């Protein structure tokens, strides 16, 4: 178990079987401790607060676990007006919140154009804007992005297609995935997540969820236990397991070290200390609800939602050595070895470009990759075409803080050399050492290349 946890801490990568083993083991305390250490290393001790405004509880969907489902006739429905939304946003900004989260059921009354008007006004408050409004078309998402929206939260809830379709009548799993891919393409900081405790859910499918988050390269992940609502088809089912939800969250942190992870309200609802426990197990975000009380009690996805008292939260955070952030809290932070406060658009473009580069490697990159992939060289985990802040490096061994670059003749020009100097300055400022080799070295002296890498690793130990 310890070996697997250490692998997760150093390589931020596990096989499905290794994830299943850690989700199934008897005691999760070592997992939680490791996730907290990685959280501290990559995103620091600040906790980002996101001011939540639930502006409509009208929903066209019929999800079996959700109290807002369209067939629940016991809900008193509401929509906030544009004026009410803007007043709530102003109140949040005046209080010092740096992110406003606009959340609703899938209410198509709020068209992309109408929401764009609201977003543009909120952006005048110098805050980040997160949307959580469900599935839309690529064109609609683009309108929202162009209006200034920074983040988008769209939980997939489960990546088990059969279970997804059972839980989401008349919904399409492929369309959900399409939406998430579209959001990444458009440069949103993209959030998703899962429910832990759905009927027929398996440990294997939870492992698949974590691997899906990593493959998507999501920027924020919300994980919480199922809490059944009395006016849904799951009313007689048990709630999800707090400890298991915590494990899924902690393993997600270990595999995705610089993302944002909220200590979800569902955690606190199941366990009176759930939020603090989650913050000590890898989480770094809290989402206080700033919706007016009259509307808040009607936005009941599940019953008995725990609230947040700002003063009490601040005191609890100080007791565990954490502070409330005064920033907008984009992915990563200035102390992370992998990023330097990247803008959401910049990171999104780089991740997509990195995927393209992986599919179009040069012959020399392919030769090098075939010799180092799967820990073949000295049992070192190399990754290829990896984003670091605004740049993409050819190969990286994160646990050794080593970058390997392969250069062709195009790097001989004055403009390219100037760019390479600036690029190297940034990468080394993050603590990485860079080794550069010419393509000719790879073609004709590959043994010498690996001897240089070996000597560099020996010198650094």
RODO-2510 file (C-alpha; in nm, 4 decimals, decimal comma):
residues 461
     n   res          X          Y          Z
     1     x     0,0000     0,0000     0,0000
     2     x     0,2765     0,2436     0,0958
     3     x     0,4594     0,1757    -0,2312
     4     x     0,1479     0,2575    -0,4329
     5     x     0,0856     0,5772    -0,2361
     6     x     0,4480     0,6823    -0,2851
     7     x     0,4134     0,6161    -0,6570
     8     x     0,1036     0,8362    -0,6650
     9     x     0,2880     1,1124    -0,4779
    10     x     0,5938     1,1081    -0,7033
    11     x     0,4485     1,0206    -1,0438
    12     x     0,0870     1,1401    -1,0088
    13     x    -0,0143     0,8308    -1,2007
    14     x    -0,1678     0,4960    -1,1061
    15     x    -0,3116     0,2008    -1,2913
    16     x    -0,6786     0,1173    -1,2554
    17     x    -0,5932    -0,1859    -1,0427
    18     x    -0,3825     0,0294    -0,8091
    19     x    -0,6667     0,2797    -0,7705
    20     x    -0,9121    -0,0028    -0,6967
    21     x    -0,6747    -0,1397    -0,4333
    22     x    -0,6505     0,1968    -0,2550
    23     x    -1,0263     0,2533    -0,2731
    24     x    -1,0828    -0,0910    -0,1211
    25     x    -0,8197    -0,0993     0,1544
    26     x    -0,9316    -0,1050     0,5145
    27     x    -0,7668     0,2145     0,6393
    28     x    -0,7542     0,5287     0,4251
    29     x    -0,5572     0,7487     0,6668
    30     x    -0,2304     0,7217     0,4720
    31     x    -0,4100     0,8187     0,1516
    32     x    -0,5621     1,1252     0,3171
    33     x    -0,2255     1,2281     0,4648
    34     x    -0,0490     1,1914     0,1294
    35     x    -0,3185     1,3938    -0,0494
    36     x    -0,2849     1,6715     0,2066
    37     x     0,0918     1,6812     0,1537
    38     x     0,0504     1,7049    -0,2235
    39     x    -0,2172     1,9730    -0,1820
    40     x     0,0211     2,1786     0,0289
    41     x     0,3078     2,1340    -0,2180
    42     x     0,1138     2,2228    -0,5316
    43     x    -0,1623     2,4656    -0,4320
    44     x    -0,0511     2,5889    -0,0921
    45     x    -0,2397     2,6585     0,2286
    46     x    -0,4855     2,9140     0,0960
    47     x    -0,8509     2,8143     0,0686
    48     x    -1,0403     2,9710    -0,2203
    49     x    -1,3966     3,0816    -0,1506
    50     x    -1,6516     3,0757    -0,4341
    51     x    -1,9716     3,2729    -0,3742
    52     x    -2,2615     3,0589    -0,4938
    53     x    -2,5766     3,2185    -0,6385
    54     x    -2,8524     2,9665    -0,7208
    55     x    -3,0552     3,1732    -0,9645
    56     x    -3,3163     2,9197    -1,0811
    57     x    -3,4431     2,5838    -0,9584
    58     x    -3,6361     2,5103    -1,2787
    59     x    -3,4912     2,2110    -1,4609
    60     x    -3,5762     2,0274    -1,7814
    61     x    -3,3911     1,7133    -1,6631
    62     x    -3,5232     1,4262    -1,4580
    63     x    -3,2164     1,2906    -1,2778
    64     x    -3,3231     1,0190    -1,0343
    65     x    -3,1130     1,1509    -0,7423
    66     x    -3,1963     1,5226    -0,7664
    67     x    -3,4703     1,7046    -0,5778
    68     x    -3,4973     1,9598    -0,8610
    69     x    -3,5910     1,6900    -1,1155
    70     x    -3,8669     1,7999    -1,3521
    71     x    -4,1150     1,5376    -1,2264
    72     x    -4,0920     1,6487    -0,8635
    73     x    -4,4208     1,8346    -0,8164
    74     x    -4,3445     1,9206    -0,4541
    75     x    -4,0885     2,1894    -0,5438
    76     x    -4,1857     2,5545    -0,5373
    77     x    -4,0118     2,6785    -0,8508
    78     x    -3,8443     3,0179    -0,8861
    79     x    -3,6268     3,2276    -1,1136
    80     x    -3,4242     3,5250    -0,9990
    81     x    -3,4434     3,8332    -1,2162
    82     x    -3,1348     3,9841    -1,3762
    83     x    -3,1544     4,2627    -1,1178
    84     x    -3,1646     4,0134    -0,8292
    85     x    -2,8681     3,8191    -0,9676
    86     x    -2,6612     4,1341    -1,0095
    87     x    -2,7505     4,2562    -0,6612
    88     x    -2,6351     3,9238    -0,5129
    89     x    -2,3129     3,9415    -0,7149
    90     x    -2,2480     4,2969    -0,5959
    91     x    -2,3048     4,1874    -0,2368
    92     x    -2,0541     3,9042    -0,2821
    93     x    -1,7934     4,1344    -0,4383
    94     x    -1,8419     4,3923    -0,1624
    95     x    -1,7815     4,1201     0,0929
    96     x    -1,4524     4,0335    -0,0754
    97     x    -1,5327     3,7228    -0,2775
    98     x    -1,3199     3,6907    -0,5910
    99     x    -1,5297     3,4284    -0,7695
   100     x    -1,9029     3,4302    -0,8369
   101     x    -2,0648     3,0958    -0,9181
   102     x    -2,3925     3,1180    -1,1115
   103     x    -2,5745     2,7881    -1,0690
   104     x    -2,9173     2,6731    -1,1809
   105     x    -3,1172     2,3785    -1,2978
   106     x    -3,1167     2,3294    -1,6737
   107     x    -3,3474     2,6244    -1,7282
   108     x    -3,3491     2,7204    -2,0964
   109     x    -3,5331     3,0445    -2,0163
   110     x    -3,1846     3,1749    -1,9479
   111     x    -3,0505     3,1754    -2,3016
   112     x    -2,6807     3,2117    -2,3726
   113     x    -2,7353     3,5676    -2,4926
   114     x    -2,9295     3,6625    -2,1791
   115     x    -2,6667     3,5052    -1,9535
   116     x    -2,3950     3,6832    -2,1513
   117     x    -2,5510     4,0179    -2,0575
   118     x    -2,5417     3,9205    -1,6901
   119     x    -2,1854     3,7887    -1,7092
   120     x    -2,0560     4,1081    -1,8703
   121     x    -2,1977     4,3183    -1,5878
   122     x    -2,0627     4,0884    -1,3185
   123     x    -1,7172     4,0976    -1,4762
   124     x    -1,7133     4,4731    -1,4101
   125     x    -1,6817     4,3804    -1,0412
   126     x    -1,3316     4,2383    -1,1047
   127     x    -1,4260     3,8819    -1,0154
   128     x    -1,3967     3,5453    -1,1857
   129     x    -1,7248     3,3948    -1,3051
   130     x    -1,8046     3,0244    -1,2850
   131     x    -2,1135     2,8821    -1,4535
   132     x    -2,3002     2,5662    -1,3582
   133     x    -2,6017     2,5549    -1,5880
   134     x    -2,5826     2,2153    -1,7575
   135     x    -2,5614     2,1024    -2,1164
   136     x    -2,5552     2,3550    -2,4011
   137     x    -2,4287     2,3604    -2,7587
   138     x    -2,0738     2,4549    -2,8533
   139     x    -2,2058     2,7807    -2,9968
   140     x    -2,3831     2,8665    -2,6709
   141     x    -2,0736     2,7872    -2,4653
   142     x    -1,8718     3,0134    -2,6955
   143     x    -2,1131     3,3030    -2,6387
   144     x    -2,0686     3,2576    -2,2634
   145     x    -1,6891     3,2359    -2,2918
   146     x    -1,6743     3,5442    -2,5134
   147     x    -1,8845     3,7307    -2,2548
   148     x    -1,6099     3,6716    -1,9978
   149     x    -1,7044     3,3518    -1,8126
   150     x    -1,3890     3,1926    -1,6711
   151     x    -1,4963     2,8521    -1,5429
   152     x    -1,7679     2,5992    -1,6071
   153     x    -1,8757     2,3192    -1,3736
   154     x    -2,0485     2,0199    -1,5341
   155     x    -2,0383     1,7083    -1,3189
   156     x    -2,0573     1,3818    -1,5073
   157     x    -2,1622     1,2021    -1,1824
   158     x    -2,0539     0,8610    -1,3198
   159     x    -1,8557     0,7445    -1,6210
   160     x    -2,0334     0,4075    -1,6195
   161     x    -2,2479     0,4591    -1,9298
   162     x    -2,5223     0,2137    -1,8310
   163     x    -2,5446     0,3574    -1,4802
   164     x    -2,5352     0,7123    -1,6190
   165     x    -2,8328     0,6432    -1,8429
   166     x    -3,0264     0,4794    -1,5576
   167     x    -2,9686     0,7845    -1,3410
   168     x    -3,0387     1,0357    -1,6204
   169     x    -3,3564     0,9351    -1,8070
   170     x    -3,3684     1,0661    -2,1658
   171     x    -3,0109     1,1948    -2,1348
   172     x    -2,7144     1,0949    -2,3481
   173     x    -2,3789     0,9990    -2,1989
   174     x    -2,1863     1,0852    -2,5155
   175     x    -2,3393     1,4323    -2,5202
   176     x    -2,2267     1,4913    -2,1621
   177     x    -1,8720     1,4008    -2,2584
   178     x    -1,9025     1,6169    -2,5711
   179     x    -1,9971     1,9148    -2,3558
   180     x    -1,6924     1,8681    -2,1341
   181     x    -1,4609     1,8388    -2,4348
   182     x    -1,6162     2,1505    -2,5873
   183     x    -1,5598     2,3462    -2,2676
   184     x    -1,1928     2,2480    -2,2678
   185     x    -1,1575     2,3465    -2,6339
   186     x    -1,3029     2,6874    -2,5625
   187     x    -1,0556     2,7532    -2,2836
   188     x    -1,2858     2,7364    -1,9827
   189     x    -1,1341     2,6157    -1,6603
   190     x    -1,3442     2,3034    -1,6723
   191     x    -1,4892     2,1343    -1,3680
   192     x    -1,6599     1,8008    -1,3349
   193     x    -1,7032     1,5378    -1,0639
   194     x    -1,8936     1,2360    -0,9437
   195     x    -2,1461     1,1148    -0,6922
   196     x    -2,0290     0,8363    -0,4632
   197     x    -2,2967     0,5900    -0,3553
   198     x    -2,5260     0,5645    -0,6578
   199     x    -2,7174     0,2334    -0,6665
   200     x    -2,5241    -0,0326    -0,8644
   201     x    -2,2090     0,1798    -0,8635
   202     x    -1,8900    -0,0249    -0,8263
   203     x    -1,5414     0,0468    -0,7013
   204     x    -1,4241    -0,0280    -1,0550
   205     x    -1,6463     0,2447    -1,1984
   206     x    -1,5193     0,4936    -0,9380
   207     x    -1,1665     0,4121    -1,0499
   208     x    -1,2773     0,4800    -1,4069
   209     x    -1,4181     0,8148    -1,2914
   210     x    -1,0787     0,9199    -1,1531
   211     x    -0,9015     0,8109    -1,4705
   212     x    -1,1567     1,0025    -1,6772
   213     x    -1,0890     1,3208    -1,4791
   214     x    -0,7182     1,2789    -1,5475
   215     x    -0,7662     1,2049    -1,9165
   216     x    -0,9877     1,5116    -1,9526
   217     x    -0,7292     1,7138    -1,7599
   218     x    -1,0133     1,8783    -1,5699
   219     x    -0,9196     2,1901    -1,3768
   220     x    -1,1535     2,1366    -1,0826
   221     x    -1,3232     1,8263    -0,9479
   222     x    -1,6221     1,8140    -0,7113
   223     x    -1,6792     1,4838    -0,5330
   224     x    -1,9483     1,4133    -0,2800
   225     x    -2,1483     1,1295    -0,1308
   226     x    -2,5019     1,0661    -0,2507
   227     x    -2,7616     1,2085    -0,0132
   228     x    -3,1043     1,0767    -0,1002
   229     x    -3,3988     1,3105    -0,1453
   230     x    -3,7425     1,1925    -0,0234
   231     x    -3,9142     1,3065    -0,3458
   232     x    -3,6980     1,1103    -0,5874
   233     x    -3,6928     0,7461    -0,7051
   234     x    -3,3945     0,6844    -0,4752
   235     x    -3,5850     0,7837    -0,1616
   236     x    -3,5505     0,4367    -0,0056
   237     x    -3,1832     0,3915    -0,0906
   238     x    -2,9009     0,4480     0,1600
   239     x    -2,6836     0,7568     0,1530
   240     x    -2,3358     0,7325     0,0086
   241     x    -2,0347     0,6479     0,2229
   242     x    -1,8394     0,9452     0,3554
   243     x    -1,5076     0,7607     0,3830
   244     x    -1,5296     0,6259     0,0280
   245     x    -1,6127     0,9694    -0,1119
   246     x    -1,3140     1,1082     0,0772
   247     x    -1,0876     0,8409    -0,0767
   248     x    -1,2050     0,9229    -0,4285
   249     x    -1,1359     1,2905    -0,3604
   250     x    -0,7911     1,2242    -0,2105
   251     x    -0,6824     0,9963    -0,4935
   252     x    -0,7958     1,2581    -0,7419
   253     x    -0,5671     1,5078    -0,5662
   254     x    -0,2733     1,2667    -0,5804
   255     x    -0,3168     1,2111    -0,9529
   256     x    -0,4000     1,5726    -1,0385
   257     x    -0,1854     1,7718    -0,7955
   258     x    -0,2486     2,1304    -0,9048
   259     x    -0,6244     2,1335    -0,9643
   260     x    -0,8926     2,2932    -0,7462
   261     x    -1,0998     2,0557    -0,5337
   262     x    -1,3912     2,1781    -0,3210
   263     x    -1,4759     2,0455     0,0209
   264     x    -1,8325     1,9820    -0,0915
   265     x    -2,1388     2,0687     0,1114
   266     x    -2,2501     1,7056     0,0905
   267     x    -1,9415     1,6069     0,2907
   268     x    -2,0440     1,8432     0,5708
   269     x    -2,4070     1,7324     0,5508
   270     x    -2,3118     1,3693     0,6182
   271     x    -2,0414     1,4467     0,8738
   272     x    -2,0503     1,7525     1,1039
   273     x    -1,6738     1,7936     1,0521
   274     x    -1,6818     1,6818     0,6898
   275     x    -1,5668     2,0090     0,5384
   276     x    -1,2578     2,0406     0,7594
   277     x    -1,1772     1,6716     0,7149
   278     x    -1,1958     1,7160     0,3377
   279     x    -0,9700     2,0230     0,3560
   280     x    -0,7175     1,8097     0,5457
   281     x    -0,7419     1,5354     0,2824
   282     x    -0,6672     1,7257    -0,0376
   283     x    -0,9415     1,9864    -0,0828
   284     x    -0,8663     2,3589    -0,1205
   285     x    -1,1986     2,5258    -0,2110
   286     x    -1,5164     2,6103    -0,0189
   287     x    -1,8371     2,7409    -0,1789
   288     x    -2,0454     2,9564     0,0577
   289     x    -2,4058     3,0010    -0,0569
   290     x    -2,4995     3,3671    -0,1008
   291     x    -2,8458     3,3023    -0,2441
   292     x    -3,1171     3,4900    -0,0554
   293     x    -3,2824     3,2704     0,2054
   294     x    -3,6247     3,2665     0,0379
   295     x    -3,4767     3,1151    -0,2762
   296     x    -3,2117     2,9053    -0,1040
   297     x    -3,4593     2,6820     0,0770
   298     x    -3,6263     2,6054    -0,2578
   299     x    -3,3012     2,4955    -0,4229
   300     x    -3,2997     2,1523    -0,2646
   301     x    -3,0972     1,9029    -0,4666
   302     x    -3,0806     1,7017    -0,1443
   303     x    -3,2243     1,7800     0,2015
   304     x    -3,0622     1,9349     0,5076
   305     x    -2,7758     2,1021     0,3212
   306     x    -2,5102     2,2285     0,5600
   307     x    -2,4542     2,6032     0,5654
   308     x    -2,1359     2,8064     0,6128
   309     x    -2,0703     3,0778     0,8661
   310     x    -1,7809     3,2921     0,7394
   311     x    -1,6438     3,3813     1,0830
   312     x    -1,6686     3,0234     1,2067
   313     x    -1,5041     2,8946     0,8895
   314     x    -1,2186     3,1428     0,9205
   315     x    -1,1566     3,0350     1,2798
   316     x    -1,1610     2,6654     1,1886
   317     x    -0,9210     2,7241     0,9021
   318     x    -0,6743     2,9062     1,1269
   319     x    -0,6812     2,6082     1,3641
   320     x    -0,5578     2,3788     1,0854
   321     x    -0,3008     2,6250     0,9497
   322     x    -0,5019     2,7457     0,6530
   323     x    -0,6045     3,0932     0,5414
   324     x    -0,8721     3,2385     0,3161
   325     x    -0,7339     3,3425    -0,0217
   326     x    -0,7710     3,6955    -0,1575
   327     x    -0,7176     3,5848    -0,5201
   328     x    -0,9439     3,4514    -0,7952
   329     x    -0,7868     3,1120    -0,7459
   330     x    -0,7201     2,9800    -1,0921
   331     x    -0,5603     2,6385    -1,1282
   332     x    -0,2151     2,6075    -0,9717
   333     x    -0,0321     2,8801    -0,7818
   334     x     0,2974     3,0643    -0,7823
   335     x     0,4618     2,7979    -0,5651
   336     x     0,3552     2,5029    -0,7780
   337     x     0,6416     2,3440    -0,9719
   338     x     0,4098     2,2993    -1,2691
   339     x     0,2442     2,6350    -1,3173
   340     x     0,2577     3,0068    -1,2452
   341     x    -0,1002     3,1293    -1,2045
   342     x    -0,1920     3,0300    -1,5619
   343     x    -0,4977     3,1981    -1,7053
   344     x    -0,7794     2,9550    -1,7768
   345     x    -0,7657     3,0297    -2,1476
   346     x    -0,3901     2,9880    -2,1633
   347     x    -0,3918     2,6563    -1,9856
   348     x    -0,6816     2,5265    -2,1946
   349     x    -0,5052     2,6100    -2,5192
   350     x    -0,1803     2,4529    -2,3997
   351     x    -0,3431     2,1285    -2,2922
   352     x    -0,5183     2,0918    -2,6259
   353     x    -0,1986     2,1788    -2,8131
   354     x    -0,0072     1,9245    -2,6044
   355     x    -0,2516     1,6534    -2,7090
   356     x    -0,1989     1,7484    -3,0732
   357     x     0,1795     1,7411    -3,0344
   358     x     0,1650     1,3935    -2,8799
   359     x    -0,0107     1,2692    -3,1915
   360     x     0,2422     1,4371    -3,4245
   361     x     0,5819     1,3691    -3,2717
   362     x     0,8967     1,3997    -3,4791
   363     x     1,0870     1,0767    -3,5612
   364     x     1,3472     1,1673    -3,2982
   365     x     1,0810     1,2314    -3,0326
   366     x     0,9186     0,8987    -3,1176
   367     x     1,2545     0,7180    -3,0882
   368     x     1,3282     0,8761    -2,7499
   369     x     0,9737     0,8118    -2,6228
   370     x     0,9869     0,4446    -2,7205
   371     x     1,2989     0,4056    -2,5067
   372     x     1,1706     0,5820    -2,1931
   373     x     0,7959     0,5141    -2,1865
   374     x     0,6531     0,2889    -1,9135
   375     x     0,9538     0,3538    -1,6845
   376     x     1,1933     0,1658    -1,9145
   377     x     1,4905     0,3924    -1,8404
   378     x     1,6152     0,3487    -1,4810
   379     x     1,2535     0,3057    -1,3670
   380     x     1,1958     0,6789    -1,4224
   381     x     0,8478     0,8041    -1,5131
   382     x     0,8722     1,0316    -1,8167
   383     x     0,5788     1,2222    -1,9642
   384     x     0,5734     1,3718    -2,3118
   385     x     0,4577     1,7086    -2,4472
   386     x     0,3723     1,8362    -2,1012
   387     x     0,2350     2,1870    -2,0263
   388     x     0,4254     2,3995    -1,7743
   389     x     0,2562     2,7361    -1,7419
   390     x     0,2533     2,8999    -2,0877
   391     x     0,4960     2,6487    -2,2419
   392     x     0,5012     2,2823    -2,3467
   393     x     0,8156     2,0791    -2,2850
   394     x     0,9108     1,7755    -2,4946
   395     x     0,9705     1,5319    -2,2068
   396     x     0,9562     1,5655    -1,8300
   397     x     1,0435     1,3500    -1,5292
   398     x     0,8498     1,5360    -1,2622
   399     x     0,9794     1,3431    -0,9627
   400     x     1,3368     1,4300    -1,0680
   401     x     1,2478     1,7871    -1,1746
   402     x     1,4137     1,7173    -1,5119
   403     x     1,3095     1,8400    -1,8571
   404     x     1,4533     1,6911    -2,1781
   405     x     1,4240     1,8942    -2,4986
   406     x     1,4984     1,7679    -2,8513
   407     x     1,5849     2,0448    -3,0988
   408     x     1,5996     2,0511    -3,4752
   409     x     1,7620     2,2999    -3,7104
   410     x     1,4777     2,5483    -3,6628
   411     x     1,6273     2,6409    -3,3257
   412     x     1,9292     2,8050    -3,4928
   413     x     1,7493     3,1266    -3,5885
   414     x     1,7961     3,4433    -3,3812
   415     x     1,4255     3,4776    -3,3047
   416     x     1,3950     3,1138    -3,1973
   417     x     1,7036     3,1350    -2,9784
   418     x     1,5653     3,4454    -2,8065
   419     x     1,2364     3,2606    -2,7477
   420     x     1,4236     2,9548    -2,6143
   421     x     1,6147     3,1729    -2,3652
   422     x     1,2922     3,3234    -2,2270
   423     x     1,1307     2,9800    -2,2200
   424     x     1,4261     2,8254    -2,0347
   425     x     1,4283     3,1121    -1,7858
   426     x     1,0645     3,0454    -1,7000
   427     x     1,1010     2,6678    -1,6727
   428     x     1,4142     2,6835    -1,4566
   429     x     1,2412     2,9399    -1,2331
   430     x     0,9966     2,6627    -1,1455
   431     x     1,2884     2,4510    -1,0200
   432     x     1,3393     2,2286    -1,3261
   433     x     1,6737     2,1442    -1,4858
   434     x     1,6763     2,1373    -1,8669
   435     x     1,8832     1,9071    -2,0867
   436     x     1,8890     1,9922    -2,4581
   437     x     1,9874     1,7532    -2,7341
   438     x     1,9967     1,7975    -3,1101
   439     x     1,8003     1,5612    -3,3289
   440     x     2,1366     1,4470    -3,4677
   441     x     2,2301     1,3264    -3,1170
   442     x     1,9193     1,1111    -3,1049
   443     x     1,9847     0,9681    -3,4502
   444     x     2,3558     0,8961    -3,4126
   445     x     2,4514     0,8966    -3,0430
   446     x     2,1527     0,7835    -2,8381
   447     x     2,3842     0,6055    -2,5912
   448     x     2,5588     0,9353    -2,5216
   449     x     2,2224     1,1049    -2,4685
   450     x     2,1239     0,8560    -2,1998
   451     x     2,4673     0,8705    -2,0376
   452     x     2,4291     1,2504    -2,0067
   453     x     2,0842     1,2052    -1,8496
   454     x     2,2222     0,9426    -1,6098
   455     x     2,5121     1,1658    -1,5060
   456     x     2,2774     1,4596    -1,4492
   457     x     2,0560     1,2459    -1,2267
   458     x     2,3565     1,1213    -1,0305
   459     x     2,4849     1,4764    -0,9819
   460     x     2,1468     1,5921    -0,8531
   461     x     2,1228     1,3187    -0,5882
***
